Amino acid sequence: MINKTEFEIIKSLLTNPVIDENKFSDELSTLIKDKLITYNVTGENATTILYNGYKTTPRGVRAYEEYIAFIESKNREIETVKTAKEANDISKQANALSEKANDIANDSKNLSKWAICVSIFSLLVSIINIIVVACT
């Protein structure tokens, strides 16, 4: 697979055949050796070959497209991990809220039991009060 600099060179050559040969001499040599780019021959005569920079070969275009697909795949992977982390955080918050709701429900059950006991006690006191009033 090509590296980022080689990708940028191929990307540039797809639109403009001229590039700074001094700055990218090593990369250009590698790309030519790997047959990803070639000299852009614009004409020749008996004594001179005229060239206008470089052009990308079909193999170079394929390497360019594979690099883009690789970067897009990495970006999707990063987004998937990010989304999974966010989902885990939301799940943790939901679990905490669920535990609080369960605690409140349990407290409510306990209060309801006490309310029933107080009601029964109040009923007994009322019955005793009625009996006492009726007997006197």
Secondary structure by P-SEA (a helix, b strand, c coil): cccaaaaaaaaaaaccccccccccaaaaaaaaaacccccccccccccbbbbccccccaaaaaaaaaaaaaaaaaaaaaaaaaaaaaaaaaaaaaaaaaaaaaaaaaaaaaaaaaaaaaaaaaaaaaaaaaaaaaac
